[in-house]
Amino acid sequence: MQKIHHLDLFSGIGGFALGLQMADKDFYQTISFCEINAYCAEVLEKNFILIGYTYNEVENGRISSLDYGIAKYPLHQWQWNEREVENYLKDKGIANPLYQHFERTGCFCCPKQSKKSLYTLYRFYPKEWEKCKELEAKAKELGCLNTTFKPNLSCVELEVQFKRNPTMDFTSAYTEDMVCFCK
């Protein structure tokens, strides 16, 4: 589907862009705003949420489902993908050191992370791994509907697998959950 990209001039507090978003957020995308009134510019900043999806992600149809503001995609606007972001962060000396061990980062207890990511958490971040086990135990104690991070596979069971096979091959395992919410 073709998208309409527009530049919102004399934006005020963003009513025109908000109306377009409400009409069809998949079709209309506000690229940028132009407003000189300080109060209006402040409101715009609060109502328009920056989303870190890469250029290719947005081009392939990935959009945010947030409903409390209008999503803005600066990486798409700059035509940046992960390599450009990584290079920028390294050049500025602010690269996340977690990328030494993880391919993607997000919440350490994300239920959508891959088995490989959970293994990395177990191996290199024992405090966070223990916290995951504590959260599962608390969910069981409270009688929650979901009591494990993975369907039918607890952190305790994963830990047994990790200890049994410390050089696990992740090339074909867990393909059904390799897609994280954060990707």
Secondary structure, 3 states (H helix, E strand, C coil): CCCEEEEEECCCCCHHHHHHHHHHCCCEEEEEEECCCHHHHHHHHHHEEECCCCHHHHHCCCCCCCCCCEEECHHHHCCCCHHHHHHHHHHHCCCCHHHHCCCCCCCCCCCCCCHHHHHHHHHHCHHHHHHHHHHHHHHHHCCCCCCCCECCECHHHHHHHHHHCCCCCCCCCCHHHCCCCCC
